[in-house]
Amino acid sequence: MSKTKLKPKAGLEAKIISGKFKGQIGKIINVINKTNKVVIENINVAKKHVKPTQENPTGGIVNKEKGIHISNIKVISNV
């Protein structure tokens, strides 16, 4: 019996199998091959303080998803 292993790709659904967010399911937004991390929608969200710029004169605090190591996720299925 051989299992088919799905590689993490943007658009696939993944489940967190270990760590702080264990058991949560979300859609993969981005895969960062250089650091072996994936960014999953609405999971591992951090607040980032943004300086005022010409495009964004007010600056402020922005919520941004951070990466989770590939070994901590399991690809469930295609979405």
Backbone as CSV, one residue per row, in Angstrom:
resi,resn,N_x,N_y,N_z,CA_x,CA_y,CA_z,C_x,C_y,C_z
1,MET,0.836,-1.179,0.000,0.000,0.000,0.000,0.881,1.243,0.000
2,SER,0.671,2.081,-0.957,1.447,3.313,-1.003,0.509,4.497,-0.838
3,LYS,0.935,5.431,-0.021,0.150,6.631,0.197,0.598,7.682,-0.801
4,THR,-0.343,8.459,-1.297,0.020,9.570,-2.159,0.218,10.792,-1.274
5,LYS,1.386,11.376,-1.361,1.714,12.533,-0.543,1.541,13.791,-1.382
6,LEU,0.731,14.718,-0.891,0.519,15.976,-1.587,1.535,17.003,-1.103
7,LYS,2.209,17.649,-2.039,3.134,18.717,-1.680,2.328,19.981,-1.416
8,PRO,2.761,20.789,-0.452,2.025,22.022,-0.181,2.147,22.996,-1.341
9,LYS,1.010,23.420,-1.862,0.945,24.399,-2.945,-0.128,25.417,-2.595
10,ALA,-0.008,26.607,-3.132,-1.000,27.646,-2.884,-2.356,27.182,-3.399
11,GLY,-3.381,27.391,-2.585,-4.737,27.014,-2.959,-5.207,25.709,-2.348
12,LEU,-4.291,24.899,-1.817,-4.676,23.636,-1.189,-5.101,23.882,0.258
13,GLU,-5.868,22.940,0.798,-6.304,23.034,2.189,-5.339,22.250,3.065
14,ALA,-4.969,22.820,4.209,-4.006,22.170,5.098,-4.508,22.195,6.534
15,LYS,-4.070,21.195,7.302,-4.404,21.101,8.720,-3.112,21.204,9.516
16,ILE,-3.139,21.982,10.597,-1.976,22.112,11.465,-1.938,20.879,12.364
17,ILE,-0.806,20.147,12.351,-0.725,18.905,13.119,0.086,19.048,14.400
18,SER,0.817,20.151,14.555,1.551,20.361,15.803,1.801,21.846,16.003
19,GLY,2.004,22.205,17.259,2.295,23.593,17.584,1.108,24.305,18.202
20,LYS,1.209,25.607,18.267,0.226,26.456,18.929,-1.158,26.387,18.279
21,PHE,-1.211,26.176,16.985,-2.470,26.202,16.247,-2.938,24.806,15.853
22,LYS,-2.546,23.790,16.604,-2.852,22.388,16.304,-4.355,22.176,16.135
23,GLY,-4.717,21.471,15.048,-6.108,21.130,14.789,-6.839,22.106,13.891
24,GLN,-6.282,23.292,13.662,-6.952,24.276,12.819,-6.731,23.950,11.346
25,ILE,-7.726,24.285,10.524,-7.681,24.014,9.089,-7.792,25.336,8.345
26,GLY,-7.002,25.489,7.284,-7.052,26.704,6.491,-6.495,26.486,5.097
27,LYS,-6.655,27.511,4.262,-6.196,27.464,2.877,-4.780,28.038,2.791
28,ILE,-3.897,27.356,2.067,-2.516,27.823,1.900,-2.515,29.011,0.943
29,ILE,-1.944,30.124,1.397,-1.856,31.333,0.580,-0.557,31.364,-0.210
30,ASN,0.540,30.996,0.462,1.865,31.136,-0.138,2.794,30.061,0.421
31,VAL,3.721,29.593,-0.412,4.744,28.642,0.020,6.094,29.328,-0.126
32,ILE,6.877,29.356,0.957,8.199,29.983,0.951,9.225,28.852,0.952
33,ASN,9.733,28.489,-0.223,10.645,27.351,-0.357,11.995,27.592,0.307
34,LYS,12.446,28.831,0.331,13.761,29.145,0.885,13.848,28.803,2.375
35,THR,12.764,29.035,3.114,12.754,28.775,4.556,11.875,27.585,4.932
36,ASN,11.327,26.872,3.941,10.443,25.718,4.165,9.243,26.074,5.035
37,LYS,8.586,27.176,4.719,7.407,27.609,5.466,6.237,27.829,4.519
38,VAL,5.036,27.750,5.078,3.824,28.058,4.328,3.042,29.113,5.101
39,VAL,2.320,29.945,4.366,1.455,30.950,4.970,0.028,30.465,4.776
40,ILE,-0.705,30.318,5.886,-2.067,29.805,5.845,-3.021,30.920,6.260
41,GLU,-4.136,31.007,5.535,-5.115,32.070,5.719,-5.682,32.081,7.145
42,ASN,-5.621,33.236,7.799,-6.174,33.489,9.136,-5.595,32.604,10.240
43,ILE,-4.390,32.069,10.053,-3.719,31.298,11.097,-2.336,31.908,11.309
44,ASN,-1.908,31.999,12.562,-0.628,32.600,12.942,-0.567,34.069,12.506
45,VAL,-1.591,34.828,12.897,-1.683,36.241,12.540,-0.955,37.072,13.594
46,ALA,-0.112,37.992,13.130,0.642,38.872,14.022,0.356,40.323,13.658
47,LYS,0.536,41.199,14.620,0.352,42.627,14.371,1.692,43.229,13.963
48,LYS,1.680,44.001,12.871,2.891,44.642,12.371,2.678,46.153,12.405
49,HIS,3.619,46.849,13.007,3.540,48.301,13.080,4.152,48.875,11.805
50,VAL,3.366,49.710,11.101,3.771,50.242,9.804,4.017,51.742,9.930
51,LYS,5.182,52.173,9.437,5.503,53.597,9.438,4.646,54.322,8.406
52,PRO,4.360,55.594,8.634,3.656,56.369,7.614,4.516,56.536,6.358
53,THR,3.900,56.352,5.202,4.569,56.551,3.914,3.689,57.441,3.051
54,GLN,4.135,57.730,1.837,3.318,58.541,0.940,2.053,57.797,0.520
55,GLU,2.161,56.470,0.347,0.990,55.687,-0.029,0.030,55.523,1.149
56,ASN,0.576,55.410,2.368,-0.211,55.218,3.583,0.211,56.281,4.603
57,PRO,-0.346,57.507,4.490,0.129,58.598,5.339,-0.162,58.427,6.831
58,THR,-1.132,57.579,7.195,-1.452,57.427,8.612,-0.599,56.371,9.294
59,GLY,-0.094,55.393,8.538,0.663,54.308,9.161,-0.275,53.451,9.984
60,GLY,0.189,52.952,11.127,-0.688,52.212,12.025,-0.271,50.772,12.212
61,ILE,-1.226,49.971,12.707,-0.983,48.564,13.003,-1.765,47.714,12.009
62,VAL,-1.069,46.761,11.371,-1.665,45.904,10.348,-1.565,44.452,10.804
63,ASN,-2.635,43.681,10.608,-2.595,42.245,10.896,-2.016,41.521,9.694
64,LYS,-1.047,40.636,9.931,-0.368,39.942,8.841,-0.136,38.488,9.225
65,GLU,-0.411,37.558,8.283,-0.168,36.140,8.541,1.325,35.852,8.467
66,LYS,1.808,35.042,9.406,3.208,34.638,9.417,3.311,33.188,8.975
67,GLY,4.510,32.770,8.612,4.731,31.423,8.112,4.737,30.360,9.196
68,ILE,4.343,29.144,8.810,4.397,27.969,9.674,5.268,26.950,8.961
69,HIS,6.151,26.273,9.685,7.059,25.311,9.065,6.277,24.165,8.425
70,ILE,6.772,23.705,7.278,6.095,22.662,6.504,5.917,21.379,7.312
71,SER,6.837,21.084,8.225,6.737,19.854,9.012,5.577,19.893,10.002
72,ASN,5.016,21.064,10.253,3.917,21.194,11.207,2.543,21.162,10.547
73,ILE,2.486,20.946,9.232,1.192,20.913,8.548,1.016,19.602,7.797
74,LYS,-0.235,19.324,7.451,-0.563,18.169,6.622,-1.551,18.649,5.569
75,VAL,-1.226,18.431,4.305,-2.120,18.826,3.222,-3.296,17.865,3.211
76,ILE,-4.508,18.421,3.250,-5.707,17.587,3.328,-6.242,17.269,1.938
77,SER,-6.583,18.311,1.174,-7.186,18.064,-0.136,-7.113,19.304,-1.003
78,ASN,-7.510,19.116,-2.255,-7.600,20.237,-3.183,-8.871,21.013,-2.888
79,VAL,-8.804,22.326,-3.063,-9.994,23.158,-2.849,-10.391,23.772,-4.159
